[in-house]
Amino acid sequence: MSRPEPQRSSSTDPCPDNPPSPVSPLLVDRFRPVVQALRTYHRHRVIGLEHVPRTGPGLIVLNHSLATYDGTLFAAAMHAATGRWPASLGDDLIFKTPLVADFARRAGVRPANPGNGHALLGAGHLVVVAPGGMREALRPTEEAHTVRWARRKGFVRLAIESGAPMILVACPAADDLYTVYPSGITAKLYKRFKLPLPLARGLGPTLLPRPVRLTHLVGAPIAPPAADVDDPDGQVDRVHAEVVRRMHGLMVAAARR
């Protein structure tokens, strides 16, 4: 079992082979107490941090919960162990929302598109993606501990084209922070307007997250194959199927920890 060390006081990457951190040091310092409080509240731990590359690019692939902040807890633990803050690719809605867009950019988030993905990986960053996006986050509790990646193959294409390894990270318990109810209204609003308005509850009848223990399980890096110029789409389909299979296995293993 791998447990993160206490967080360092600086967000500066200590390894000269890595690019400067994409995260604002001022933002890190301001929210450090909040992140630490949430890690304590959820008795957060990470198993498998030895699989995170200490240098060079990598695509860190997470499941997407409704709470979302579990990804931040993982990033904080990863920084404590490796000295690296990852960049992230986020939903376009983030960058259409006043104030939120500026905050996201300071937190190292960039719009999720191939150009940004290639630029960040090409610069040597670790890049976090949650392929299921908000559609996965809004799924009802009856689908908890699963991923909705069936039509989300862009991250696999990005890995193959860039040559960056994929590091799968599973935290199924993040789905237990809230009970999410099936809602036709939620589905229609998101499909038509991309508005995430779930019908959910947390602790008791409130929207406070439940004090569930959160464990992130990190899988061994998956090296993408060399690009198949004769059948790129077929290759993406095959690699995607294998990655989804491994992620389902990792979700099951993490739920047992």
C-alpha positions in Angstrom: 0.0 0.0 0.0 1.3 3.4 -0.9 0.4 6.4 1.3 1.2 10.0 0.3 3.6 12.0 2.4 2.5 15.3 3.9 2.1 18.0 1.3 5.1 20.2 0.6 4.8 23.9 1.2 5.6 24.8 -2.4 3.9 23.9 -5.6 7.1 24.3 -7.6 8.1 21.1 -9.4 11.5 20.0 -7.9 12.6 18.1 -10.9 14.3 20.2 -13.6 13.3 17.8 -16.3 9.6 18.7 -15.8 7.8 21.8 -17.1 6.7 24.5 -14.7 3.6 23.7 -12.8 0.3 24.7 -14.6 -1.3 25.4 -11.2 -1.0 28.9 -9.6 1.0 28.7 -6.4 -1.2 31.3 -4.8 -4.3 29.2 -5.5 -2.6 26.2 -4.0 -1.7 28.1 -0.8 -5.2 29.5 -0.5 -7.0 26.3 -0.8 -4.5 24.0 0.9 -6.5 24.0 4.2 -9.7 23.2 2.4 -8.2 20.3 0.5 -6.5 18.9 3.6 -9.8 19.1 5.6 -11.6 17.2 2.8 -8.9 14.6 2.8 -9.3 14.2 6.5 -13.1 14.1 6.3 -12.9 11.3 3.7 -9.9 9.5 5.3 -8.5 9.8 1.8 -5.7 7.5 0.6 -4.0 6.6 -2.7 -2.7 3.1 -3.5 -0.3 2.7 -6.4 1.3 6.2 -6.5 4.5 4.5 -7.7 2.8 4.1 -11.1 2.7 7.9 -11.6 5.6 9.0 -13.8 8.1 11.2 -12.0 9.2 12.9 -15.3 7.7 13.3 -18.7 4.2 13.3 -20.0 1.4 11.0 -19.0 -2.4 10.9 -19.4 -4.1 10.3 -16.1 -7.5 8.9 -16.7 -10.2 9.1 -14.0 -13.8 8.1 -13.4 -16.1 11.1 -13.0 -18.2 11.5 -9.9 -21.0 14.0 -9.2 -18.9 15.6 -6.5 -15.9 16.0 -8.8 -13.6 17.2 -6.1 -12.3 13.7 -5.5 -10.0 14.4 -8.5 -8.5 17.3 -6.6 -7.8 15.2 -3.6 -6.0 12.7 -5.9 -4.0 15.6 -7.4 -3.0 16.9 -4.0 -1.8 13.4 -2.9 0.1 12.9 -6.1 1.8 16.3 -5.7 2.8 15.3 -2.1 4.4 12.1 -3.4 5.9 13.2 -6.7 6.2 17.0 -6.5 4.1 17.2 -9.7 0.8 19.1 -10.3 -1.1 17.9 -13.3 -2.9 20.0 -15.9 -6.5 19.0 -16.7 -8.8 19.0 -19.6 -12.3 20.2 -18.7 -15.8 20.6 -20.1 -16.4 23.6 -22.4 -19.2 24.8 -20.0 -16.5 25.6 -17.4 -15.0 28.2 -19.8 -18.4 29.7 -20.6 -19.1 30.5 -17.0 -17.9 33.9 -15.6 -15.5 33.7 -12.7 -15.4 29.9 -12.9 -13.4 30.0 -16.1 -10.6 32.2 -14.6 -10.5 30.0 -11.5 -10.2 26.9 -13.6 -7.3 28.2 -15.7 -5.5 29.1 -12.5 -6.1 25.6 -11.3 -4.4 24.2 -14.5 -7.6 23.3 -16.4 -7.8 23.8 -20.1 -10.7 23.3 -22.6 -10.9 19.6 -23.6 -9.8 19.5 -27.2 -7.1 17.6 -29.1 -5.0 20.8 -29.6 -4.7 21.5 -25.9 -4.1 17.8 -25.1 -1.2 17.6 -27.6 0.3 20.9 -26.4 0.2 20.0 -22.8 1.6 16.4 -23.3 4.2 17.8 -25.8 5.4 20.2 -23.1 5.9 17.2 -20.7 2.9 17.7 -18.4 0.9 15.1 -16.7 -2.7 15.6 -18.0 -5.9 14.5 -16.1 -8.9 13.5 -18.2 -12.3 12.1 -17.1 -13.6 10.7 -20.4 -17.2 10.2 -19.1 -17.5 13.9 -18.5 -20.7 15.4 -17.0 -22.7 12.7 -18.7 -21.0 10.1 -16.4 -21.2 12.4 -13.4 -25.0 12.7 -13.8 -25.7 9.0 -14.0 -28.1 7.7 -11.3 -26.9 5.8 -8.3 -28.2 2.6 -9.8 -25.3 2.9 -12.3 -22.7 3.7 -9.5 -19.2 2.3 -9.7 -19.3 2.1 -13.5 -18.0 4.3 -16.2 -19.7 5.7 -19.3 -16.9 5.6 -21.8 -18.5 3.7 -24.7 -18.5 6.7 -27.1 -15.6 8.5 -25.4 -12.5 7.6 -27.4 -10.7 10.9 -27.9 -8.4 10.2 -25.0 -7.2 7.0 -26.5 -6.6 8.7 -29.9 -4.6 11.4 -28.0 -2.5 8.8 -26.2 -1.7 6.9 -29.5 -0.9 10.1 -31.4 1.3 11.6 -28.7 2.9 8.4 -27.5 2.0 9.3 -23.8 1.3 6.5 -21.4 -2.2 6.2 -19.9 -2.4 5.8 -16.2 -5.9 4.7 -15.0 -7.1 5.9 -11.6 -10.3 4.5 -10.0 -12.2 5.8 -7.1 -15.6 4.1 -7.1 -16.5 5.2 -3.6 -16.8 8.8 -4.9 -20.2 7.7 -6.3 -21.4 7.1 -2.7 -21.0 10.7 -1.6 -24.4 11.4 -3.1 -27.5 9.5 -4.0 -28.4 10.5 -7.5 -32.0 9.8 -8.7 -33.1 9.0 -12.2 -34.6 12.2 -13.7 -35.9 12.7 -17.2 -35.7 16.5 -16.6 -32.0 16.2 -15.8 -31.4 14.2 -18.9 -33.3 16.6 -21.2 -31.7 19.8 -19.8 -28.2 18.4 -20.2 -28.9 17.0 -23.7 -30.4 20.3 -24.9 -28.6 23.0 -22.9 -25.6 21.2 -21.3 -26.9 22.3 -17.9 -26.0 19.8 -15.1 -28.9 19.9 -12.8 -29.1 16.5 -11.0 -31.7 15.4 -8.5 -29.5 14.3 -5.6 -29.0 14.3 -1.9 -26.0 13.7 0.4 -25.8 13.5 4.2 -29.4 13.1 5.3 -31.7 15.4 3.3 -28.8 17.9 2.6 -26.4 18.5 -0.2 -23.4 17.9 2.2 -21.3 15.0 0.9 -21.4 11.9 3.1 -18.2 11.1 5.1 -17.4 8.2 2.9 -13.8 6.9 2.9 -12.3 7.6 -0.5 -9.6 5.4 -1.9 -7.9 6.0 -5.3 -6.3 3.0 -6.9 -3.7 3.7 -9.6 -3.1 1.2 -12.3 0.2 0.4 -14.0 0.9 2.7 -17.0 -0.5 1.5 -20.4 2.0 2.3 -23.2 0.0 3.0 -26.4 1.0 1.2 -29.5 2.7 2.9 -32.5 0.1 4.7 -34.6 -1.4 2.5 -37.3 -1.6 4.8 -40.3 -3.5 2.2 -42.4 -6.4 1.7 -39.9 -6.3 4.5 -37.2 -10.0 4.2 -36.3 -9.8 0.5 -35.9 -6.8 0.8 -33.7 -8.5 3.3 -31.5 -11.5 1.0 -31.1 -9.3 -1.9 -30.1 -7.2 0.0 -27.7 -10.3 1.7 -26.2 -11.9 -1.7 -25.6 -8.9 -2.9 -23.7 -8.6 0.3 -21.7 -12.3 0.2 -20.7 -11.9 -3.5 -19.7 -8.9 -2.6 -17.5 -10.8 0.3 -15.9 -13.8 -1.9 -15.0 -11.3 -4.3 -13.3 -9.6 -1.4 -11.5 -13.0 -0.1 -10.3 -13.9 -3.5 -8.9 -10.5 -3.9 -7.2 -10.7 -0.4 -5.7 -14.1 -1.1 -4.2 -12.6 -4.0 -2.3 -9.9 -1.9 -0.6 
